[in-house]
Amino acid sequence: MFESPDMDAIDTAYYEIDSTASVPEFLAVSKLYARDVVEHYGLTASVSDLEWTVSKRAKRRAGAVSYRDGVPESVSLTWEFFETHGWEATAETIRHELIHVHLLNERGDGSHGDRFRELADELDTHVHCERFAEPNWWIRCDACGTELVRYRRSKLVDEVDSYRCGACGGELRAIENTERGR
């Protein structure tokens, strides 16, 4: 497995679609691409055994694998990520999620640990995705400048005075995203 694969064997442009595609078309192409990735890299993932869905609500992740008792059940891909970053970035996310499925099957491990990082390098994919949606709030430490993002109203946002910075112990403040540039 993973013995110097021919990186040109899977041309993501061959599968490329754009955001005018319907969700069923998007999922069909994603599954075709995923099957080729699994076969090319010898991953222990059965694309057909996984439920493939699209999230139109997710803001912090480009994709996710859901599993129960260490067994992968579904792969979810985020529509907004696809719309803003395109097929190439989405294909990279599919490879990322397939590594999770593989490691869950092989080791019962869904983390971004050392083996995940090794495989991410081999499959030319990211370990963590960049932020693609603007958060509704920023939590900022006045002392050290640490910033946390919040996409939903939470206890931290509503009761920020009750919390301290984990990095330095400084006071925090919640800033609505519309105020951040001020």
Backbone as CSV, one residue per row, in Angstrom:
resi,resn,N_x,N_y,N_z,CA_x,CA_y,CA_z,C_x,C_y,C_z
1,MET,0.841,-1.185,0.000,0.000,0.000,0.000,0.885,1.247,0.000
2,PHE,0.503,2.245,-0.716,1.178,3.543,-0.787,2.591,3.463,-1.319
3,GLU,2.870,2.526,-2.197,4.219,2.397,-2.745,4.367,3.291,-3.967
4,SER,4.964,4.445,-3.781,5.212,5.444,-4.816,4.132,5.483,-5.902
5,PRO,2.925,5.911,-5.512,1.851,5.969,-6.492,2.151,6.989,-7.580
6,ASP,1.607,6.723,-8.758,1.722,7.668,-9.861,0.724,8.788,-9.596
7,MET,1.210,9.945,-9.153,0.332,11.048,-8.761,-0.520,11.537,-9.922
8,ASP,-0.094,11.285,-11.154,-0.870,11.732,-12.304,-2.041,10.807,-12.593
9,ALA,-2.101,9.663,-11.934,-3.142,8.684,-12.228,-4.531,9.214,-11.901
10,ILE,-4.655,10.060,-10.911,-5.953,10.628,-10.572,-5.896,12.122,-10.872
11,ASP,-6.509,12.475,-11.961,-6.563,13.871,-12.381,-7.875,14.463,-11.892
12,THR,-7.805,15.296,-10.860,-9.041,15.847,-10.296,-9.820,16.666,-11.324
13,ALA,-9.136,17.232,-12.296,-9.816,18.017,-13.328,-10.774,17.147,-14.140
14,TYR,-10.483,15.867,-14.253,-11.355,14.949,-14.989,-12.755,14.914,-14.379
15,TYR,-12.849,15.064,-13.060,-14.113,14.975,-12.331,-14.763,16.338,-12.122
16,GLU,-14.075,17.385,-12.489,-14.456,18.738,-12.092,-15.878,19.113,-12.481
17,ILE,-16.570,19.667,-11.501,-17.894,20.245,-11.687,-17.882,21.595,-10.992
18,ASP,-18.885,22.400,-11.260,-18.945,23.694,-10.588,-20.236,23.796,-9.781
19,SER,-20.412,24.917,-9.115,-21.521,25.071,-8.184,-22.882,25.176,-8.866
20,THR,-22.929,25.120,-10.195,-24.232,25.057,-10.870,-24.783,23.628,-10.845
21,ALA,-23.963,22.672,-10.432,-24.400,21.276,-10.327,-25.450,21.156,-9.225
22,SER,-26.322,20.197,-9.382,-27.290,19.902,-8.324,-26.581,19.105,-7.226
23,VAL,-27.197,19.024,-6.075,-26.621,18.239,-4.982,-26.463,16.769,-5.390
24,PRO,-27.467,16.144,-6.014,-27.259,14.750,-6.440,-26.100,14.600,-7.434
25,GLU,-25.938,15.543,-8.354,-24.812,15.484,-9.292,-23.487,15.620,-8.550
26,PHE,-23.428,16.562,-7.634,-22.235,16.788,-6.825,-21.850,15.518,-6.060
27,LEU,-22.835,14.889,-5.426,-22.560,13.671,-4.664,-22.140,12.523,-5.570
28,ALA,-22.749,12.417,-6.730,-22.378,11.342,-7.665,-20.927,11.487,-8.103
29,VAL,-20.518,12.692,-8.456,-19.132,12.930,-8.874,-18.186,12.692,-7.700
30,SER,-18.579,13.146,-6.522,-17.747,12.963,-5.329,-17.505,11.491,-5.049
31,LYS,-18.540,10.671,-5.179,-18.399,9.233,-4.932,-17.547,8.558,-6.001
32,LEU,-17.710,8.955,-7.254,-16.853,8.400,-8.314,-15.394,8.719,-8.037
33,TYR,-15.132,9.971,-7.692,-13.766,10.382,-7.375,-13.245,9.596,-6.164
34,ALA,-14.071,9.463,-5.132,-13.664,8.758,-3.916,-13.312,7.304,-4.219
35,ARG,-14.093,6.646,-5.064,-13.795,5.249,-5.420,-12.426,5.142,-6.088
36,ASP,-12.120,6.083,-6.968,-10.816,6.052,-7.634,-9.678,6.321,-6.661
37,VAL,-9.896,7.210,-5.706,-8.872,7.487,-4.689,-8.630,6.235,-3.848
38,VAL,-9.693,5.596,-3.403,-9.585,4.388,-2.591,-8.808,3.317,-3.348
39,GLU,-9.158,3.108,-4.602,-8.484,2.082,-5.400,-7.022,2.441,-5.650
40,HIS,-6.764,3.699,-6.009,-5.406,4.134,-6.341,-4.450,4.015,-5.153
41,TYR,-4.929,4.384,-3.966,-4.055,4.387,-2.795,-4.202,3.144,-1.926
42,GLY,-5.084,2.239,-2.298,-5.252,1.014,-1.522,-5.833,1.260,-0.146
43,LEU,-6.722,2.226,-0.033,-7.336,2.528,1.260,-8.393,1.491,1.610
44,THR,-8.569,1.264,2.891,-9.603,0.338,3.353,-10.881,1.120,3.621
45,ALA,-11.507,1.539,2.569,-12.764,2.276,2.673,-13.689,1.744,1.596
46,SER,-14.932,1.545,1.953,-15.927,1.133,0.971,-16.850,2.321,0.736
47,VAL,-16.661,2.981,-0.379,-17.451,4.167,-0.705,-18.932,3.820,-0.732
48,SER,-19.275,2.663,-1.236,-20.680,2.245,-1.336,-21.315,1.994,0.027
49,ASP,-20.522,1.591,1.006,-21.065,1.314,2.339,-21.275,2.576,3.164
50,LEU,-20.736,3.691,2.703,-20.878,4.957,3.416,-22.076,5.735,2.874
51,GLU,-22.762,6.417,3.759,-23.791,7.356,3.318,-23.079,8.664,2.981
52,TRP,-23.361,9.243,1.837,-22.745,10.497,1.408,-23.804,11.589,1.433
53,THR,-23.513,12.673,2.160,-24.477,13.764,2.301,-23.792,15.107,2.066
54,VAL,-24.631,16.121,1.924,-24.157,17.495,1.791,-24.735,18.300,2.942
55,SER,-23.873,19.071,3.590,-24.328,19.992,4.624,-24.396,21.392,4.037
56,LYS,-25.538,22.018,4.203,-25.675,23.410,3.784,-25.656,24.325,5.003
57,ARG,-25.370,23.774,6.184,-25.316,24.558,7.417,-23.911,24.703,7.982
58,ALA,-23.033,23.732,7.739,-21.702,23.734,8.360,-20.934,24.993,7.994
59,LYS,-20.218,25.542,8.951,-19.434,26.764,8.754,-17.974,26.587,9.132
60,ARG,-17.666,25.559,9.915,-16.303,25.408,10.420,-15.549,24.253,9.807
61,ARG,-16.228,23.449,9.019,-15.542,22.286,8.450,-15.932,22.122,6.991
62,ALA,-15.006,21.621,6.225,-15.263,21.374,4.805,-15.894,20.008,4.604
63,GLY,-15.687,19.116,5.541,-16.246,17.775,5.472,-16.164,17.113,6.825
64,ALA,-16.823,15.978,6.944,-16.796,15.251,8.213,-17.132,13.792,7.975
65,VAL,-16.567,12.935,8.807,-16.925,11.521,8.825,-17.651,11.265,10.132
66,SER,-18.825,10.677,10.033,-19.559,10.270,11.231,-19.331,8.781,11.423
67,TYR,-19.130,8.394,12.668,-18.901,6.981,12.955,-19.465,6.623,14.311
68,ARG,-19.722,5.342,14.483,-20.246,4.827,15.747,-19.407,3.618,16.139
69,ASP,-18.953,3.618,17.365,-18.128,2.511,17.869,-16.940,2.225,16.956
70,GLY,-16.330,3.280,16.411,-15.149,3.149,15.567,-15.429,2.718,14.138
71,VAL,-16.704,2.600,13.774,-17.077,2.169,12.427,-17.610,3.367,11.649
72,PRO,-16.947,3.730,10.536,-17.414,4.867,9.748,-18.781,4.588,9.126
73,GLU,-19.672,5.592,9.225,-21.020,5.424,8.696,-21.325,6.372,7.541
74,SER,-20.809,7.610,7.625,-21.156,8.569,6.577,-20.062,9.604,6.381
75,VAL,-20.086,10.197,5.188,-19.210,11.318,4.853,-20.116,12.480,4.475
76,SER,-19.876,13.619,5.096,-20.631,14.824,4.785,-19.675,15.846,4.178
77,LEU,-20.078,16.451,3.081,-19.300,17.504,2.429,-20.072,18.804,2.523
78,THR,-19.370,19.906,2.751,-20.017,21.189,2.975,-20.178,21.961,1.669
79,TRP,-21.427,22.276,1.357,-21.755,22.948,0.108,-21.102,24.329,0.003
80,GLU,-21.117,25.111,1.078,-20.530,26.461,1.029,-19.028,26.396,0.735
81,PHE,-18.356,25.398,1.265,-16.937,25.224,0.972,-16.748,24.962,-0.518
82,PHE,-17.561,24.075,-1.081,-17.505,23.772,-2.510,-17.779,25.034,-3.333
83,GLU,-18.780,25.809,-2.946,-19.114,27.037,-3.684,-17.991,28.063,-3.642
84,THR,-17.349,28.206,-2.496,-16.326,29.251,-2.354,-14.938,28.806,-2.800
85,HIS,-14.637,27.516,-2.690,-13.286,27.043,-3.001,-13.192,26.168,-4.247
86,GLY,-14.323,25.676,-4.745,-14.309,24.917,-5.983,-14.025,23.441,-5.834
87,TRP,-14.006,22.776,-6.975,-13.852,21.324,-7.004,-12.487,20.857,-6.509
88,GLU,-11.422,21.499,-6.919,-10.071,21.052,-6.541,-9.939,20.963,-5.015
89,ALA,-10.393,22.003,-4.315,-10.323,22.010,-2.850,-11.263,20.955,-2.259
90,THR,-12.407,20.755,-2.893,-13.344,19.742,-2.420,-12.760,18.346,-2.614
91,ALA,-12.086,18.113,-3.734,-11.417,16.823,-3.961,-10.374,16.573,-2.877
92,GLU,-9.664,17.615,-2.491,-8.689,17.487,-1.406,-9.386,17.106,-0.103
93,THR,-10.545,17.699,0.134,-11.326,17.367,1.325,-11.800,15.920,1.282
94,ILE,-12.204,15.448,0.124,-12.621,14.048,-0.006,-11.459,13.131,0.358
95,ARG,-10.260,13.436,-0.122,-9.092,12.623,0.242,-8.873,12.654,1.752
96,HIS,-9.025,13.829,2.352,-8.880,13.992,3.802,-9.866,13.071,4.531
97,GLU,-11.127,13.123,4.123,-12.144,12.323,4.809,-11.913,10.826,4.594
98,LEU,-11.424,10.445,3.428,-11.132,9.035,3.177,-9.987,8.531,4.051
99,ILE,-9.052,9.394,4.400,-7.993,9.004,5.351,-8.620,8.688,6.700
100,HIS,-9.576,9.532,7.135,-10.271,9.242,8.396,-10.951,7.877,8.335
101,VAL,-11.674,7.611,7.250,-12.366,6.327,7.105,-11.356,5.181,7.158
102,HIS,-10.271,5.314,6.423,-9.228,4.283,6.397,-8.677,4.024,7.802
103,LEU,-8.328,5.082,8.510,-7.736,4.913,9.844,-8.747,4.394,10.858
104,LEU,-10.006,4.753,10.695,-11.036,4.163,11.562,-11.131,2.668,11.301
105,ASN,-11.110,2.285,10.034,-11.173,0.859,9.687,-9.948,0.097,10.168
106,GLU,-8.778,0.679,10.031,-7.531,-0.003,10.369,-7.195,0.030,11.851
107,ARG,-7.476,1.173,12.491,-6.993,1.371,13.861,-8.055,1.865,14.837
108,GLY,-9.259,2.110,14.340,-10.294,2.680,15.199,-9.958,4.093,15.641
109,ASP,-9.147,4.782,14.841,-8.649,6.112,15.200,-9.131,7.156,14.192
110,GLY,-9.974,8.068,14.655,-10.479,9.129,13.785,-9.768,10.452,13.973
111,SER,-8.621,10.445,14.638,-7.916,11.689,14.971,-7.031,12.179,13.830
112,HIS,-6.439,13.345,14.049,-5.458,13.914,13.122,-4.041,13.647,13.642
113,GLY,-3.813,12.449,14.142,-2.526,12.090,14.743,-1.411,11.902,13.726
114,ASP,-0.325,11.312,14.187,0.878,11.138,13.364,0.601,10.361,12.078
115,ARG,-0.105,9.237,12.192,-0.377,8.427,10.991,-1.257,9.208,10.015
116,PHE,-2.225,9.970,10.547,-3.058,10.795,9.674,-2.182,11.782,8.902
117,ARG,-1.269,12.433,9.610,-0.394,13.422,8.970,0.465,12.786,7.880
118,GLU,0.963,11.584,8.135,1.761,10.881,7.122,0.925,10.612,5.872
119,LEU,-0.277,10.102,6.078,-1.136,9.791,4.936,-1.606,11.059,4.226
120,ALA,-1.841,12.118,4.976,-2.241,13.383,4.357,-1.148,13.871,3.414
121,ASP,0.089,13.689,3.820,1.209,14.071,2.959,1.237,13.195,1.702
122,GLU,1.055,11.894,1.888,1.079,10.970,0.748,-0.079,11.205,-0.217
123,LEU,-1.234,11.604,0.306,-2.415,11.821,-0.533,-2.569,13.293,-0.928
124,ASP,-1.554,14.091,-0.609,-1.542,15.508,-0.980,-2.815,16.226,-0.547
125,THR,-3.066,16.148,0.748,-4.231,16.825,1.302,-3.862,17.537,2.593
126,HIS,-4.761,18.366,3.057,-4.545,19.171,4.259,-4.849,18.359,5.524
127,VAL,-4.351,18.845,6.638,-4.690,18.247,7.921,-5.873,19.001,8.523
128,HIS,-5.894,20.297,8.382,-7.010,21.139,8.841,-7.374,22.093,7.721
129,CYS,-8.654,22.392,7.581,-9.053,23.300,6.499,-9.049,24.745,6.991
130,GLU,-8.856,25.633,6.040,-8.884,27.054,6.364,-10.324,27.495,6.572
131,ARG,-10.497,28.580,7.327,-11.828,29.125,7.557,-12.384,29.618,6.225
132,PHE,-13.612,29.250,5.920,-14.209,29.656,4.653,-15.484,30.456,4.840
133,ALA,-15.966,30.569,6.064,-17.154,31.371,6.353,-16.792,32.352,7.462
134,GLU,-17.306,33.538,7.354,-17.034,34.545,8.380,-17.807,34.224,9.656
135,PRO,-17.141,34.233,10.803,-17.839,33.966,12.064,-18.734,35.153,12.441
136,ASN,-19.703,34.896,13.278,-20.582,35.968,13.753,-19.945,36.760,14.889
137,TRP,-19.063,36.098,15.654,-18.401,36.760,16.772,-16.937,36.369,16.835
138,TRP,-16.156,37.282,17.346,-14.763,37.032,17.697,-14.671,37.236,19.200
139,ILE,-13.982,36.335,19.871,-13.684,36.497,21.300,-12.212,36.870,21.343
140,ARG,-11.918,38.044,21.889,-10.546,38.567,21.855,-10.036,38.821,23.258
141,CYS,-8.779,38.424,23.500,-8.114,38.711,24.769,-7.459,40.077,24.653
142,ASP,-7.802,40.980,25.562,-7.223,42.320,25.536,-5.744,42.315,25.908
143,ALA,-5.308,41.303,26.664,-3.920,41.264,27.116,-2.959,40.713,26.061
144,CYS,-3.289,39.569,25.475,-2.320,38.933,24.562,-2.769,38.922,23.101
145,GLY,-4.009,39.318,22.833,-4.484,39.382,21.453,-5.004,38.071,20.893
146,THR,-5.033,37.001,21.692,-5.580,35.731,21.225,-7.014,35.943,20.751
147,GLU,-7.353,35.324,19.621,-8.706,35.440,19.094,-9.315,34.056,18.886
148,LEU,-10.557,33.936,19.261,-11.347,32.726,19.037,-12.551,33.123,18.190
149,VAL,-13.008,32.226,17.349,-14.182,32.522,16.533,-15.393,31.778,17.077
150,ARG,-16.538,32.380,16.896,-17.807,31.746,17.250,-18.791,32.022,16.121
151,TYR,-19.403,30.945,15.629,-20.369,31.054,14.543,-21.794,31.138,15.069
152,ARG,-21.975,30.688,16.308,-23.294,30.715,16.932,-23.197,31.397,18.286
153,ARG,-24.316,31.959,18.693,-24.395,32.542,20.027,-24.169,31.413,21.027
154,SER,-23.365,31.669,22.030,-23.048,30.644,23.023,-22.919,31.303,24.389
155,LYS,-22.724,30.499,25.396,-22.528,31.015,26.751,-21.295,31.922,26.793
156,LEU,-20.237,31.534,26.071,-19.033,32.360,26.023,-19.333,33.732,25.416
157,VAL,-20.110,33.766,24.364,-20.471,35.040,23.728,-21.334,35.870,24.673
158,ASP,-22.346,35.254,25.266,-23.300,35.978,26.109,-22.746,36.360,27.478
159,GLU,-21.817,35.559,28.006,-21.297,35.801,29.356,-19.775,35.887,29.344
160,VAL,-19.247,36.623,28.399,-17.796,36.690,28.192,-17.050,37.163,29.449
161,ASP,-17.686,37.987,30.274,-17.038,38.488,31.491,-16.773,37.382,32.517
162,SER,-17.430,36.256,32.367,-17.257,35.135,33.294,-16.056,34.263,32.930
163,TYR,-15.383,34.576,31.823,-14.297,33.736,31.329,-12.990,34.515,31.271
164,ARG,-11.878,33.788,31.248,-10.542,34.348,31.107,-9.833,33.653,29.953
165,CYS,-8.838,34.314,29.412,-8.047,33.769,28.317,-7.293,32.529,28.798
166,GLY,-7.359,31.460,28.000,-6.641,30.237,28.337,-5.143,30.371,28.171
167,ALA,-4.704,31.328,27.346,-3.272,31.495,27.093,-2.585,32.319,28.177
168,CYS,-3.252,33.403,28.610,-2.561,34.304,29.551,-3.376,34.690,30.769
169,GLY,-4.653,34.315,30.804,-5.497,34.678,31.943,-6.107,36.059,31.821
170,GLY,-5.883,36.735,30.706,-6.404,38.082,30.508,-7.911,38.116,30.315
171,GLU,-8.436,39.345,30.336,-9.877,39.534,30.154,-10.244,39.384,28.680
172,LEU,-11.415,38.813,28.462,-11.918,38.585,27.111,-13.057,39.542,26.802
173,ARG,-13.244,39.794,25.526,-14.425,40.544,25.108,-14.955,39.934,23.825
174,ALA,-16.270,39.995,23.685,-16.942,39.482,22.490,-17.148,40.639,21.528
175,ILE,-16.785,40.407,20.281,-16.920,41.437,19.253,-17.763,40.865,18.125
176,GLU,-18.889,41.526,17.845,-19.679,41.084,16.696,-18.865,41.329,15.444
177,ASN,-18.940,40.453,14.495,-18.101,40.520,13.309,-18.232,41.859,12.583
178,THR,-19.385,42.468,12.607,-19.555,43.769,11.944,-18.755,44.858,12.613
179,GLU,-18.377,44.650,13.887,-17.618,45.658,14.640,-16.115,45.450,14.541
180,ARG,-15.665,44.297,14.051,-14.250,43.923,14.125,-13.318,44.937,13.478
181,GLY,-13.696,45.503,12.366,-12.817,46.417,11.648,-12.681,47.779,12.288
182,ARG,-13.475,48.064,13.294,-13.456,49.384,13.922,-12.307,49.585,14.851
